[in-house]
Amino acid sequence: MLEILNPEESANFTDHYLDIKTDFSKVIFIMTANSIQPILEPLKNRMEIIKIEPYIEEEKLQIAKNYLLPELNKNFNVPEHLV
């Protein structure tokens, strides 16, 4: 990944396993992670990190009530008193 993100090497990247040359100079990579701590610093330095806050408890409860539980009932005929 470090090679691909290096502007000097991205246009002439060679996959040595498949022996294929690829131009990554116009590619945008989007990655997700639950934690950025394990990402190596040289890689982090080449990334634009956008932090998105997780759902708060009230939002999770509303998602469960308004979507998850009705889907359970619809798809698996879960009795209303158990939902």
C-alpha positions in Angstrom: 0.0 0.0 0.0 2.9 2.4 0.8 4.2 1.9 -2.7 0.9 2.5 -4.4 0.3 5.7 -2.3 3.8 7.1 -3.2 3.2 9.5 -6.1 6.6 8.7 -7.7 5.7 5.0 -7.9 1.9 4.9 -8.3 2.0 5.4 -12.0 4.4 2.5 -12.6 3.3 0.0 -9.9 4.1 -3.7 -10.7 2.3 -6.5 -8.9 5.1 -9.0 -8.5 2.8 -11.9 -7.7 0.7 -11.5 -10.9 3.5 -9.8 -12.9 1.1 -7.0 -14.0 1.9 -3.3 -14.3 -0.8 -1.0 -13.2 -1.2 2.8 -13.1 -2.7 3.8 -9.7 -1.9 7.5 -10.1 -5.6 8.4 -10.7 -7.1 6.1 -8.1 -8.7 7.1 -4.8 -8.6 4.4 -2.1 -11.3 4.5 0.6 -10.6 2.5 3.7 -12.5 2.0 6.9 -11.2 1.1 10.3 -12.6 0.8 13.8 -9.2 1.9 15.2 -6.3 3.8 13.6 -3.8 2.7 16.3 -2.6 -0.4 14.4 -2.0 1.5 11.1 1.7 2.1 10.5 2.8 5.8 10.8 4.2 6.0 7.3 0.9 4.8 5.9 -1.1 7.1 8.2 1.0 10.1 7.0 -0.2 9.4 3.4 -3.8 9.2 4.4 -6.6 11.8 4.9 -8.3 10.6 8.1 -11.9 11.5 8.5 -13.4 10.5 11.9 -17.1 9.8 12.1 -18.6 9.6 15.6 -20.5 6.4 16.4 -24.2 6.3 17.2 -25.1 7.3 20.7 -27.2 4.9 22.8 -30.5 6.7 22.0 -29.8 6.5 18.3 -29.1 2.8 18.6 -32.3 2.2 20.4 -34.3 4.1 17.8 -32.7 2.1 15.0 -33.6 -1.1 16.8 -37.2 -0.1 17.5 -37.9 1.5 14.0 -36.0 -0.9 11.8 -34.4 -4.0 13.3 -37.3 -5.3 15.4 -40.0 -4.7 12.6 -37.7 -6.6 10.2 -37.4 -9.5 12.6 -41.1 -9.6 12.9 -41.7 -9.4 9.1 -39.0 -11.9 8.1 -39.2 -14.4 10.9 -42.8 -14.0 12.2 -41.5 -13.2 15.7 -44.6 -12.7 17.9 -45.2 -9.0 18.8 -44.9 -9.6 22.5 -41.3 -10.9 22.0 -40.3 -7.9 19.9 
